[in-house]
Amino acid sequence: MRVQLDPEDLLTQEHPARELGYALRCADKELLDVKVLNPKHENYVEVYRPGGMLLAVLIKQCLDEKLIADAYRLLKTVNGDPYNRPGIVGENARQAIVKKDGTLSQREGQVPKAVMEAYGGKADMLGHYRWMNPPRPGAAKCGPTAWTLRKPDLYGKVLKFVKEINDIYQTHLPNEYAKQKEYVDTIAEDFKIKGTAFTTLYVLKNAPTATHVNTFDYPGAFGVMATLGNFQGGEICFPRFRIAIDYQPGDLLLADVHQLHGNFPVLSGERVTCVLFVRKSIHKCPV
């Protein structure tokens, strides 16, 4: 199934959903006339932007049920706070960092604890990363994430799930996959998920994201996303194109995450989102 968006599908009215940092509301679906894509009788759906560029591919019920169950059991334990990613909580959530001597830090601001408690979502990363500002003084700029180091067995057990996703991506978008893999092949073995076109798995639990673009991803790559759990709501939305996609456990979504996007609120249940990506500039990490 092919969905071709036309110029008249674009959001032209003035609304904060067109900008960074807006927390989408359920009422915005009707207010902005957002089309929610949730096909019941199509297993493969391609969505194209006006002009013909690929926006997203939804592959329905392509993931192995046992791998889904095992991954959910492991990844629902995610317990980090995305306090260092104010852009996904909401751009106005950022607060300047005050150093011990009372002066303001030059580092980007973080989300205050009270805001994080109200937000309620959890998020953390598995695999490998390159930090522009290391998470703690003296830490290496490149290497395994803290969750990976704390739970190496968990990381090892999730790899089968990651590799199945990798293979489906390669099968359904071979040209995009080849471009991404070509870059990944320039990265040292210690800084990528071996045997895949990814470096990192970002896991979010009941953590809808405000409108943002993925600026830390390799620009030539697609976002590769799966969900786990049992939930309602949480659809990913590309507000400038007035389209949202409801991808459920068992589905795989491949999307251009360099376009503005965010999630609607989770209405009920537990939604664990898995985002596989390639960290930009990680090839610069020292061997």
C-alpha positions as a Markdown table, in Angstrom:
| # | Residue | x | y | z |
|---|---|---|---|---|
| 1 | Met | 0.0 | 0.0 | 0.0 |
| 2 | Arg | 1.3 | 3.4 | -0.9 |
| 3 | Val | 0.2 | 6.6 | 0.8 |
| 4 | Gln | 1.2 | 9.7 | -1.2 |
| 5 | Leu | 0.9 | 13.0 | 0.7 |
| 6 | Asp | 0.0 | 16.1 | -1.3 |
| 7 | Pro | 0.7 | 19.8 | -0.7 |
| 8 | Glu | -2.8 | 20.3 | 0.6 |
| 9 | Asp | -2.0 | 17.7 | 3.4 |
| 10 | Leu | 0.6 | 20.1 | 4.8 |
| 11 | Leu | -0.1 | 21.9 | 8.1 |
| 12 | Thr | -0.3 | 25.6 | 7.0 |
| 13 | Gln | -2.2 | 27.1 | 9.9 |
| 14 | Glu | -0.2 | 28.8 | 12.7 |
| 15 | His | 0.1 | 26.2 | 15.5 |
| 16 | Pro | 3.0 | 25.4 | 17.9 |
| 17 | Ala | 2.9 | 21.8 | 16.6 |
| 18 | Arg | 4.9 | 23.1 | 13.6 |
| 19 | Glu | 7.8 | 24.0 | 16.0 |
| 20 | Leu | 10.2 | 22.2 | 18.2 |
| 21 | Gly | 9.3 | 21.3 | 21.8 |
| 22 | Tyr | 5.5 | 21.1 | 21.5 |
| 23 | Ala | 3.8 | 18.4 | 23.6 |
| 24 | Leu | 1.1 | 16.9 | 21.4 |
| 25 | Arg | -2.4 | 16.6 | 22.9 |
| 26 | Cys | -5.1 | 14.1 | 22.0 |
| 27 | Ala | -7.3 | 17.0 | 20.9 |
| 28 | Asp | -4.7 | 18.0 | 18.3 |
| 29 | Lys | -5.8 | 15.0 | 16.2 |
| 30 | Glu | -9.1 | 16.6 | 15.5 |
| 31 | Leu | -8.0 | 20.2 | 15.7 |
| 32 | Leu | -5.2 | 19.7 | 13.1 |
| 33 | Asp | -7.1 | 17.1 | 11.1 |
| 34 | Val | -4.4 | 14.5 | 11.6 |
| 35 | Lys | -4.8 | 11.3 | 9.7 |
| 36 | Val | -3.9 | 8.3 | 11.9 |
| 37 | Leu | -2.6 | 5.4 | 9.8 |
| 38 | Asn | -3.5 | 2.1 | 11.4 |
| 39 | Pro | -4.2 | -0.4 | 8.5 |
| 40 | Lys | -6.1 | -3.5 | 9.4 |
| 41 | His | -5.8 | -5.4 | 6.1 |
| 42 | Glu | -2.4 | -4.2 | 4.8 |
| 43 | Asn | 0.9 | -5.7 | 6.0 |
| 44 | Tyr | 3.2 | -3.2 | 4.3 |
| 45 | Val | 2.6 | 0.6 | 3.9 |
| 46 | Glu | 4.9 | 3.2 | 2.4 |
| 47 | Val | 4.2 | 6.9 | 3.1 |
| 48 | Tyr | 5.7 | 9.5 | 0.8 |
| 49 | Arg | 6.1 | 13.2 | 1.3 |
| 50 | Pro | 4.8 | 15.7 | -1.2 |
| 51 | Gly | 7.4 | 15.6 | -4.0 |
| 52 | Gly | 7.9 | 11.9 | -3.7 |
| 53 | Met | 10.5 | 11.5 | -0.9 |
| 54 | Leu | 10.0 | 8.5 | 1.4 |
| 55 | Leu | 8.7 | 9.5 | 4.9 |
| 56 | Ala | 8.0 | 6.2 | 6.5 |
| 57 | Val | 7.5 | 2.4 | 6.0 |
| 58 | Leu | 5.2 | 0.4 | 8.3 |
| 59 | Ile | 5.7 | -3.4 | 8.3 |
| 60 | Lys | 2.9 | -5.1 | 10.2 |
| 61 | Gln | 3.4 | -8.1 | 12.4 |
| 62 | Cys | 6.9 | -9.0 | 11.1 |
| 63 | Leu | 8.7 | -9.7 | 14.4 |
| 64 | Asp | 8.9 | -13.0 | 16.1 |
| 65 | Glu | 6.4 | -13.3 | 19.0 |
| 66 | Lys | 8.9 | -15.0 | 21.4 |
| 67 | Leu | 11.6 | -12.4 | 20.7 |
| 68 | Ile | 9.0 | -9.7 | 21.4 |
| 69 | Ala | 8.0 | -11.3 | 24.7 |
| 70 | Asp | 11.6 | -11.8 | 25.8 |
| 71 | Ala | 12.6 | -8.2 | 24.8 |
| 72 | Tyr | 9.6 | -6.8 | 26.7 |
| 73 | Arg | 10.5 | -8.7 | 29.8 |
| 74 | Leu | 14.0 | -7.3 | 29.7 |
| 75 | Leu | 13.5 | -3.8 | 28.4 |
| 76 | Lys | 10.5 | -2.8 | 30.6 |
| 77 | Thr | 13.0 | -2.6 | 33.4 |
| 78 | Val | 14.3 | 0.7 | 31.9 |
| 79 | Asn | 14.6 | 3.2 | 34.7 |
| 80 | Gly | 16.6 | 6.1 | 33.5 |
| 81 | Asp | 15.3 | 9.7 | 33.3 |
| 82 | Pro | 15.7 | 11.7 | 30.1 |
| 83 | Tyr | 16.6 | 14.8 | 32.1 |
| 84 | Asn | 19.5 | 15.5 | 29.7 |
| 85 | Arg | 17.1 | 15.5 | 26.7 |
| 86 | Pro | 14.8 | 18.5 | 27.4 |
| 87 | Gly | 13.9 | 18.6 | 23.7 |
| 88 | Ile | 11.8 | 15.5 | 24.0 |
| 89 | Val | 10.2 | 16.5 | 27.3 |
| 90 | Gly | 9.4 | 19.9 | 26.0 |
| 91 | Glu | 11.6 | 22.8 | 25.0 |
| 92 | Asn | 10.5 | 25.0 | 27.8 |
| 93 | Ala | 11.5 | 22.3 | 30.3 |
| 94 | Arg | 15.2 | 23.2 | 30.0 |
| 95 | Gln | 16.8 | 24.8 | 33.0 |
| 96 | Ala | 20.3 | 26.2 | 33.3 |
| 97 | Ile | 22.9 | 24.2 | 35.3 |
| 98 | Val | 24.2 | 26.0 | 38.3 |
| 99 | Lys | 27.7 | 24.9 | 39.3 |
| 100 | Lys | 28.8 | 24.4 | 42.9 |
| 101 | Asp | 30.4 | 27.9 | 43.0 |
| 102 | Gly | 27.1 | 29.4 | 42.1 |
| 103 | Thr | 27.9 | 30.3 | 38.5 |
| 104 | Leu | 26.1 | 29.1 | 35.4 |
| 105 | Ser | 27.6 | 26.2 | 33.5 |
| 106 | Gln | 28.3 | 26.5 | 29.8 |
| 107 | Arg | 26.7 | 23.1 | 29.2 |
| 108 | Glu | 23.2 | 22.9 | 27.9 |
| 109 | Gly | 20.5 | 23.0 | 30.6 |
| 110 | Gln | 18.7 | 19.9 | 32.0 |
| 111 | Val | 15.2 | 19.2 | 33.0 |
| 112 | Pro | 14.5 | 19.9 | 36.7 |
| 113 | Lys | 13.6 | 17.0 | 39.0 |
| 114 | Ala | 10.1 | 18.2 | 39.7 |
| 115 | Val | 9.4 | 18.4 | 36.0 |
| 116 | Met | 10.7 | 14.9 | 35.5 |
| 117 | Glu | 8.5 | 13.5 | 38.2 |
| 118 | Ala | 5.5 | 15.1 | 36.6 |
| 119 | Tyr | 6.5 | 13.7 | 33.2 |
| 120 | Gly | 6.8 | 10.2 | 34.6 |
| 121 | Gly | 8.4 | 8.6 | 31.6 |
| 122 | Lys | 11.6 | 6.5 | 31.7 |
| 123 | Ala | 14.4 | 6.2 | 29.1 |
| 124 | Asp | 17.9 | 4.9 | 28.8 |
| 125 | Met | 20.3 | 3.6 | 26.1 |
| 126 | Leu | 21.9 | 0.2 | 25.4 |
| 127 | Gly | 24.9 | -0.2 | 23.1 |
| 128 | His | 27.5 | 2.4 | 22.4 |
| 129 | Tyr | 27.6 | 6.2 | 22.3 |
| 130 | Arg | 29.7 | 9.2 | 21.7 |
| 131 | Trp | 29.1 | 12.1 | 24.2 |
| 132 | Met | 29.8 | 15.6 | 23.2 |
| 133 | Asn | 29.9 | 16.3 | 27.0 |
| 134 | Pro | 30.7 | 13.2 | 29.0 |
| 135 | Pro | 27.9 | 12.3 | 31.5 |
| 136 | Arg | 30.3 | 12.6 | 34.5 |
| 137 | Pro | 33.7 | 14.3 | 35.0 |
| 138 | Gly | 36.6 | 12.2 | 33.7 |
| 139 | Ala | 34.4 | 9.8 | 31.8 |
| 140 | Ala | 35.4 | 8.7 | 28.3 |
| 141 | Lys | 33.7 | 10.4 | 25.4 |
| 142 | Cys | 33.1 | 7.1 | 23.6 |
| 143 | Gly | 32.1 | 3.7 | 24.8 |
| 144 | Pro | 29.3 | 1.5 | 26.2 |
| 145 | Thr | 26.4 | 3.3 | 27.8 |
| 146 | Ala | 26.0 | 3.1 | 31.6 |
| 147 | Trp | 23.1 | 0.8 | 31.3 |
| 148 | Thr | 25.1 | -1.6 | 29.1 |
| 149 | Leu | 27.9 | -1.6 | 31.7 |
| 150 | Arg | 25.5 | -2.2 | 34.6 |
| 151 | Lys | 23.5 | -4.9 | 32.8 |
| 152 | Pro | 25.8 | -6.7 | 30.4 |
| 153 | Asp | 23.7 | -9.9 | 30.5 |
| 154 | Leu | 20.6 | -7.9 | 29.6 |
| 155 | Tyr | 22.4 | -6.3 | 26.7 |
| 156 | Gly | 23.5 | -9.7 | 25.5 |
| 157 | Lys | 20.0 | -11.2 | 25.7 |
| 158 | Val | 18.5 | -8.3 | 23.7 |
| 159 | Leu | 20.8 | -8.7 | 20.7 |
| 160 | Lys | 18.7 | -11.4 | 19.0 |
| 161 | Phe | 15.8 | -9.0 | 19.0 |
| 162 | Val | 18.1 | -6.2 | 17.6 |
| 163 | Lys | 19.5 | -8.5 | 14.9 |
| 164 | Glu | 16.0 | -9.6 | 13.7 |
| 165 | Ile | 15.1 | -5.9 | 13.4 |
| 166 | Asn | 18.3 | -5.3 | 11.5 |
| 167 | Asp | 17.5 | -8.1 | 9.0 |
| 168 | Ile | 14.0 | -6.9 | 8.3 |
| 169 | Tyr | 15.3 | -3.4 | 7.7 |
| 170 | Gln | 17.9 | -4.7 | 5.3 |
| 171 | Thr | 15.2 | -6.8 | 3.4 |
| 172 | His | 12.6 | -4.0 | 3.1 |
| 173 | Leu | 14.8 | -0.9 | 2.5 |
| 174 | Pro | 18.0 | -2.4 | 1.0 |
| 175 | Asn | 19.3 | 0.9 | -0.5 |
| 176 | Glu | 18.8 | 2.9 | 2.7 |
| 177 | Tyr | 20.2 | 0.1 | 4.7 |
| 178 | Ala | 23.3 | -0.2 | 2.5 |
| 179 | Lys | 24.0 | 3.5 | 2.9 |
| 180 | Gln | 23.7 | 3.3 | 6.6 |
| 181 | Lys | 25.8 | 0.1 | 6.8 |
| 182 | Glu | 28.5 | 1.7 | 4.7 |
| 183 | Tyr | 29.0 | 4.4 | 7.4 |
| 184 | Val | 28.7 | 1.8 | 10.2 |
| 185 | Asp | 31.5 | -0.2 | 8.6 |
| 186 | Thr | 33.9 | 2.8 | 9.2 |
| 187 | Ile | 33.3 | 2.6 | 12.9 |
| 188 | Ala | 35.6 | 0.6 | 15.2 |
| 189 | Glu | 34.1 | -2.7 | 16.4 |
| 190 | Asp | 34.1 | -1.5 | 20.0 |
| 191 | Phe | 31.6 | 1.3 | 19.2 |
| 192 | Lys | 28.8 | -0.5 | 17.3 |
| 193 | Ile | 26.3 | -3.3 | 17.7 |
| 194 | Lys | 28.2 | -6.1 | 15.9 |
| 195 | Gly | 26.5 | -7.6 | 12.9 |
| 196 | Thr | 24.0 | -4.7 | 12.5 |
| 197 | Ala | 23.7 | -1.3 | 11.0 |
| 198 | Phe | 23.3 | 0.3 | 14.5 |
| 199 | Thr | 25.4 | 1.6 | 17.3 |
| 200 | Thr | 22.7 | 2.3 | 19.9 |
| 201 | Leu | 19.3 | 1.2 | 21.2 |
| 202 | Tyr | 17.2 | 3.9 | 22.9 |
| 203 | Val | 14.4 | 2.6 | 25.1 |
| 204 | Leu | 11.5 | 4.7 | 26.4 |
| 205 | Lys | 8.7 | 3.6 | 28.7 |
| 206 | Asn | 5.5 | 5.6 | 28.7 |
| 207 | Ala | 7.6 | 8.6 | 27.6 |
| 208 | Pro | 5.8 | 10.5 | 24.8 |
| 209 | Thr | 8.2 | 12.9 | 23.1 |
| 210 | Ala | 7.6 | 16.5 | 22.3 |
| 211 | Thr | 8.1 | 17.6 | 18.7 |
| 212 | His | 11.7 | 17.3 | 17.8 |
| 213 | Val | 14.2 | 16.1 | 15.1 |
| 214 | Asn | 16.9 | 13.5 | 15.8 |
| 215 | Thr | 20.0 | 15.7 | 15.5 |
| 216 | Phe | 22.4 | 13.1 | 17.1 |
| 217 | Asp | 21.6 | 10.4 | 14.5 |
| 218 | Tyr | 23.8 | 9.9 | 11.4 |
| 219 | Pro | 22.1 | 12.1 | 8.8 |
| 220 | Gly | 22.0 | 9.4 | 6.1 |
| 221 | Ala | 20.1 | 6.9 | 8.3 |
| 222 | Phe | 16.5 | 6.1 | 8.9 |
| 223 | Gly | 15.0 | 5.7 | 12.4 |
| 224 | Val | 14.1 | 2.1 | 13.1 |
| 225 | Met | 11.4 | 1.7 | 15.7 |
| 226 | Ala | 9.4 | -1.1 | 17.4 |
| 227 | Thr | 7.1 | -1.1 | 20.4 |
| 228 | Leu | 6.5 | -3.6 | 23.2 |
| 229 | Gly | 3.8 | -4.0 | 25.8 |
| 230 | Asn | 0.0 | -3.6 | 25.8 |
| 231 | Phe | -1.2 | 0.0 | 25.4 |
| 232 | Gln | -3.5 | 2.5 | 23.7 |
| 233 | Gly | -2.3 | 5.8 | 22.3 |
| 234 | Gly | 1.3 | 6.9 | 21.8 |
| 235 | Glu | 1.1 | 7.2 | 18.0 |
| 236 | Ile | 4.1 | 8.9 | 16.3 |
| 237 | Cys | 3.0 | 12.0 | 14.5 |
| 238 | Phe | 4.7 | 14.1 | 11.8 |
| 239 | Pro | 2.6 | 17.3 | 12.4 |
| 240 | Arg | 3.8 | 19.3 | 9.5 |
| 241 | Phe | 2.4 | 16.5 | 7.2 |
| 242 | Arg | -0.7 | 16.0 | 9.4 |
| 243 | Ile | -0.1 | 12.3 | 9.6 |
| 244 | Ala | 0.3 | 9.9 | 12.5 |
| 245 | Ile | 1.2 | 6.2 | 12.6 |
| 246 | Asp | 0.0 | 3.7 | 15.1 |
| 247 | Tyr | 2.6 | 0.9 | 15.3 |
| 248 | Gln | 1.9 | -1.9 | 17.7 |
| 249 | Pro | 4.0 | -4.7 | 19.2 |
| 250 | Gly | 5.1 | -7.0 | 16.3 |
| 251 | Asp | 5.3 | -4.1 | 13.8 |
| 252 | Leu | 8.4 | -2.3 | 12.6 |
| 253 | Leu | 8.4 | 1.3 | 11.6 |
| 254 | Leu | 11.2 | 2.8 | 9.5 |
| 255 | Ala | 11.0 | 6.6 | 9.3 |
| 256 | Asp | 12.8 | 9.7 | 8.4 |
| 257 | Val | 13.4 | 11.0 | 12.0 |
| 258 | His | 15.1 | 14.1 | 10.6 |
| 259 | Gln | 11.6 | 15.4 | 9.9 |
| 260 | Leu | 9.8 | 17.0 | 12.8 |
| 261 | His | 8.0 | 14.4 | 14.9 |
| 262 | Gly | 6.6 | 13.6 | 18.3 |
| 263 | Asn | 4.2 | 11.3 | 20.1 |
| 264 | Phe | 0.6 | 11.6 | 21.3 |
| 265 | Pro | 0.1 | 10.7 | 25.0 |
| 266 | Val | -0.2 | 7.0 | 26.0 |
| 267 | Leu | -3.8 | 6.6 | 27.1 |
| 268 | Ser | -3.6 | 3.3 | 29.0 |
| 269 | Gly | -1.3 | 0.4 | 29.6 |
| 270 | Glu | 2.5 | 0.2 | 29.3 |
| 271 | Arg | 4.3 | 1.3 | 26.1 |
| 272 | Val | 8.0 | 0.4 | 25.7 |
| 273 | Thr | 9.5 | 2.0 | 22.6 |
| 274 | Cys | 12.7 | 0.8 | 21.0 |
| 275 | Val | 14.6 | 3.1 | 18.7 |
| 276 | Leu | 17.6 | 1.8 | 16.9 |
| 277 | Phe | 20.0 | 4.3 | 15.4 |
| 278 | Val | 23.6 | 5.2 | 14.5 |
| 279 | Arg | 25.3 | 7.9 | 16.6 |
| 280 | Lys | 26.5 | 10.7 | 14.4 |
| 281 | Ser | 30.3 | 11.1 | 14.2 |
| 282 | Ile | 31.0 | 8.0 | 16.2 |
| 283 | His | 33.6 | 7.0 | 13.6 |
| 284 | Lys | 35.8 | 9.6 | 15.2 |
| 285 | Cys | 36.1 | 7.6 | 18.4 |
| 286 | Pro | 39.7 | 6.5 | 19.1 |
| 287 | Val | 40.4 | 2.8 | 18.5 |
